[in-house]
Amino acid sequence: KLVEYCCAEFLKKKGIDIRGNPRSLRRLRTQCERAKRVLSSANQTTIEVDALGENEDFNSTITRAKFEELCMSMFKECIPPVEKVLKDSGISKNQIHEVVLVGGSTRIPKVQELLRDYFNGKELNK
């Protein structure tokens, strides 16, 4: 979602569409991944790629709020698998003693917030 957003920004700012350029997309994706990690601990970051398309540089500041807005539909997809595991195991969420988060996306504050809310405010183990 962040790559799509940046492609649209680059098209709007510079009039250059890089969506058909695998090398440009790969370079942009690398910087978006970095930005995603930074936004787990900071409120904003800058995505910069020199000569992204037709020798034009790309530079954009992204806030955590904008990142969350862009990705909210994906974040909400985290809850149905949790519900399915509980349903399949025959355990209610009130019977869960500890919630342990493992893996990259669990570091995203909005994902943590959604899980904390789902488990009625239970503290998450990170």
Backbone hydrogen bonds, N-H to C=O, Kabsch-Sander energy under -0.5 kcal/mol:
donor,donor_aa,acceptor,acceptor_aa,energy
5,Y,1,K,-2.3
6,C,2,L,-2.4
7,C,3,V,-2.6
8,A,4,E,-2.2
9,E,5,Y,-2.2
10,F,6,C,-2.7
11,L,7,C,-2.3
12,K,8,A,-2.4
13,K,9,E,-3.1
14,K,10,F,-2.8
15,G,10,F,-0.6
15,G,11,L,-1.4
16,I,10,F,-0.8
18,I,16,I,-0.7
21,N,18,I,-2.5
25,L,21,N,-2.5
26,R,22,P,-2.4
27,R,23,R,-2.2
28,L,24,S,-2.5
29,R,25,L,-2.9
30,T,26,R,-2.1
31,Q,27,R,-1.5
32,C,28,L,-2.4
33,E,29,R,-2.4
34,R,30,T,-1.8
35,A,31,Q,-2.4
36,K,32,C,-2.5
37,R,33,E,-1.9
38,V,34,R,-2.3
39,L,35,A,-2.6
40,S,37,R,-1.1
41,S,38,V,-1.9
42,A,38,V,-1.7
45,T,62,I,-2.2
47,I,60,S,-3.4
48,E,46,T,-0.6
49,V,58,F,-2.5
52,L,49,V,-0.7
52,L,56,E,-1.6
53,G,56,E,-1.4
56,E,53,G,-2.5
58,F,49,V,-2.9
60,S,47,I,-2.1
62,I,45,T,-3.1
64,R,43,N,-2.9
67,F,63,T,-2.4
68,E,64,R,-2.8
69,E,65,A,-2.2
70,L,66,K,-2.6
71,C,67,F,-2.0
72,M,68,E,-1.0
74,M,71,C,-0.8
75,F,71,C,-2.4
76,K,72,M,-2.5
77,E,73,S,-0.6
77,E,74,M,-0.7
78,C,75,F,-1.8
79,I,76,K,-1.0
82,V,78,C,-0.9
83,E,79,I,-2.5
84,K,80,P,-2.5
85,V,81,P,-2.3
86,L,82,V,-2.1
87,K,83,E,-2.6
88,D,84,K,-3.2
89,S,85,V,-1.9
90,G,86,L,-1.1
90,G,87,K,-0.6
91,I,86,L,-1.7
95,Q,92,S,-1.7
96,I,93,K,-1.0
99,V,123,E,-0.5
100,V,98,E,-0.5
101,L,99,V,-0.5
101,L,125,N,-3.2
106,T,103,G,-0.7
107,R,104,G,-1.8
108,I,105,S,-1.4
111,V,108,I,-0.6
112,Q,108,I,-2.1
113,E,109,P,-2.5
114,L,110,K,-2.5
115,L,111,V,-2.3
116,R,112,Q,-2.9
117,D,113,E,-2.6
118,Y,114,L,-2.3
119,F,115,L,-2.3
120,N,117,D,-1.6
121,G,116,R,-3.3
122,K,116,R,-0.6
122,K,119,F,-1.5
125,N,99,V,-3.2
126,K,124,L,-0.6
